[in-house]
Amino acid sequence: MEKMGGKDALCKVATMNIGLPDTLAYYSPEEFSAGFKKTMAFQPRVIKQNRGSSGEGIWIIKLKDENYCKEYGERSCEDGEKLVLMEANDNHEEEHTVAEFVEFCVHGRTDKSGEWTSKGVGKYLEGGKEAGGQLVDQRFCPRIVEGELRYNLIGDSLIGVIHKKPKEGGISAVGGTGSVYTYYGPEEPLFAALTNNFLKKDLQHVMPSLELADEPLPLWWTTDFINSSPPGTKPEDEKWIVGEFNCSCVGISRCLAAYCKDDTPTAGWDDITEEDKAEAKRYGDLMGEKALGILSKK
């Protein structure tokens, strides 16, 4: 779970069909400060912390003055330049200087970090690499507003695709933000190019790239994809890139109706439709078959 769920997994698949080459990982304050100022001066970025969940500590960042340099490395941001930041957990927006953002990421709320409305506490590098302290820096893909694709897998079998579209005006499609989910089968032609690249070309290399060559694929796991292609690209030519692997406490979206929230405090199994119950049972049966297959090889 640590190696697959760690955000630096995105760096390890960067050269695959499903990867984004300009994906960087930072493990020290010095690396982060220098690297982020350089990438931020070139184009909008997404900075992702390794810990947390549901989008907390994932920041979509733009220069307020939009004075990006034409070539990567042509300049680095100054400490006083203003940033516009949106956090993926709730799509809230705030403004800070480059220095304040770096301070928050490294030391949390201090007299140098300014006033933050985020629910998080920062300190994303705390404890160092061994304790999971890291930040990943990726190019912002603006088509994220069109939604992301979640591939649900049981071992090496794709059992469905969910298109998660953010609420109007938002960027994040995590649960609880008003996002709209549309379900597709594993053979959906709209996503045939991505499915082929992922399952037939890259899947066999995922576990080895994560230093897990001797481990089987998880029984129940997901991969979230973002469209990195320019608008107007033909579907068969689109490049979808991994935004996250998840094999820790993965929910079954078909059972969301049983999820207790402030507005549904008494939700339970009986609130799930019969169709969705049948699908959930099918998933469980297939997990059992895959688990038996893994055990029979030992």
HELIX and SHEET records of a PDB file:
HELIX    1   1 GLU A    2  GLY A    5  1                                   4    
HELIX    2   2 ALA A    9  LYS A   12  1                                   4    
HELIX    3   3 PRO A   29  MET A   40  1                                  12    
HELIX    4   4 VAL A   98  HIS A  107  1                                  10    
HELIX    5   5 LYS A  129  ALA A  131  5                                   3    
HELIX    6   6 PRO A  142  GLU A  146  5                                   5    
HELIX    7   7 PRO A  189  PHE A  191  5                                   3    
HELIX    8   8 ALA A  192  THR A  195  1                                   4    
HELIX    9   9 ASN A  196  ASP A  202  3                                   7    
HELIX   10  10 LEU A  203  SER A  209  1                                   7    
HELIX   11  11 PRO A  235  ASP A  237  5                                   3    
HELIX   12  12 SER A  253  ALA A  258  5                                   6    
HELIX   13  13 TRP A  269  ASP A  271  5                                   3    
HELIX   14  14 GLU A  274  SER A  296  1                                  23    
SHEET    1   A 6 LEU A  24  TYR A  26  0                                        
SHEET    2   A 6 LEU A 135  ARG A 139 -1                                        
SHEET    3   A 6 ARG A  45  GLN A  49 -1                                        
SHEET    4   A 6 ILE A  58  LEU A  63 -1                                        
SHEET    5   A 6 LYS A  82  GLU A  87 -1                                        
SHEET    6   A 6 GLU A  93  THR A  97 -1                                        
SHEET    1   B 5 VAL A 180  TYR A 184  0                                        
SHEET    2   B 5 SER A 157  LYS A 165 -1                                        
SHEET    3   B 5 GLU A 148  ILE A 154 -1                                        
SHEET    4   B 5 TRP A 221  ASN A 227 -1                                        
SHEET    5   B 5 TRP A 240  ASN A 246 -1                                        
END                                                                             
